[in-house]
Amino acid sequence: MVVELGAAFLPANLGLTLEVREGHASYVPSWIKVLKNDKRANFKTSSNAQRAADFLYRFHAKNSAAA
């Protein structure tokens, strides 16, 4: 779920183009199960996705400045 959330966070800020892929829908049932079993799963994964996105923003900014 971290990857899916990160994919939602990143494109606009990094100027990336979204590409719809059929495989994404196959993850939904497993994530619904996780969310039903762990009330905090959404907060945990959102937090991890934001940390990953922040890392990529810093990496992008560093490499853009060096170019």
Buried (B, 14 or more C-beta within 10 A) or exposed (E): BBEEBBBEBBEEEBEEEEEEEEEEEEEEEEBEEBBEEEEEBBEEBBEBBBEBBEEBBEEBEEEEEEE
